[in-house]
Amino acid sequence: MSPHALYVTAAYAITAVVLAGLIGWILIDQRARKRELAELEAAGVRRRSDKTGGKP
């Protein structure tokens, strides 16, 4: 494998690892935010956009 091909392959591999890490981080953070929202809603805190149980 030529040095140029090795460089390109390494660049793509590093990019793939970084993107996979970012996607994983986003998914983990999404679960945490959903858990926090569920805890707040269970405590009685409602969203302003929730028109079902609030004032008209």
RAQUI-V719356 format. One record per pair of residues at least 6 apart in sequence whose C-alpha atoms are under 8 Angstrom apart, sorted by sequence separation. I is the first residue (numbers start at 1). GAP is how many residues later the second one is. D is the distance in Angstrom with one decimal. If there is no record, write none. Layout:
BEGIN
i & gap & d
I & GAP & D
I & GAP & D
END
This chain:
BEGIN
i & gap & d
40 & 6 & 7.6
END
